[in-house]
């Protein structure tokens, strides 16, 4: 196993399960932040 490269955007597609597993590939954390901000 090689070192983790967090500069690679694909890394986040593998580790952010709620976005990766979503059929629409919705950025759930950002969606929740927008709701919390009243948008």
GICORBEL-V5462 format. One record per residue. N is the residue number from 1. PSI is psi in degrees with one decimal (* if undefined). BURIAL is I if it has 24 or more other C-alpha atoms within 12 Angstrom, else O. D_LAST is the distance of its C-alpha to the last C-alpha in Angstrom with 1 decimal. Layout:
n=N psi=PSI burial=BURIAL d_last=D_LAST
n=N psi=PSI burial=BURIAL d_last=D_LAST
This chain:
n=1 psi=131.3 burial=O d_last=41.2
n=2 psi=174.6 burial=O d_last=40.1
n=3 psi=154.6 burial=O d_last=37.8
n=4 psi=128.9 burial=O d_last=34.1
n=5 psi=95.7 burial=O d_last=32.6
n=6 psi=-5.5 burial=O d_last=28.9
n=7 psi=-16.4 burial=O d_last=28.9
n=8 psi=114.0 burial=O d_last=29.2
n=9 psi=-29.4 burial=O d_last=25.8
n=10 psi=-24.7 burial=O d_last=27.7
n=11 psi=-44.0 burial=O d_last=28.2
n=12 psi=-27.3 burial=O d_last=24.6
n=13 psi=-24.2 burial=O d_last=24.8
n=14 psi=-29.8 burial=O d_last=27.7
n=15 psi=-18.9 burial=O d_last=26.4
n=16 psi=82.6 burial=O d_last=22.7
n=17 psi=-38.2 burial=O d_last=24.0
n=18 psi=-26.0 burial=O d_last=20.7
n=19 psi=-44.5 burial=O d_last=19.8
n=20 psi=-38.7 burial=O d_last=23.5
n=21 psi=-15.4 burial=O d_last=24.4
n=22 psi=129.9 burial=O d_last=21.5
n=23 psi=-30.1 burial=O d_last=23.1
n=24 psi=1.3 burial=O d_last=20.2
n=25 psi=40.4 burial=O d_last=20.0
n=26 psi=137.2 burial=O d_last=16.3
n=27 psi=84.6 burial=O d_last=15.1
n=28 psi=-46.9 burial=O d_last=14.3
n=29 psi=-40.9 burial=O d_last=13.9
n=30 psi=-39.6 burial=O d_last=11.2
n=31 psi=-44.3 burial=O d_last=9.4
n=32 psi=-40.1 burial=O d_last=9.9
n=33 psi=-41.4 burial=O d_last=8.9
n=34 psi=-41.0 burial=O d_last=5.3
n=35 psi=-45.1 burial=O d_last=5.6
n=36 psi=-31.3 burial=O d_last=7.6
n=37 psi=-2.4 burial=O d_last=5.6
n=38 psi=23.4 burial=O d_last=3.8
n=39 psi=* burial=O d_last=0.0
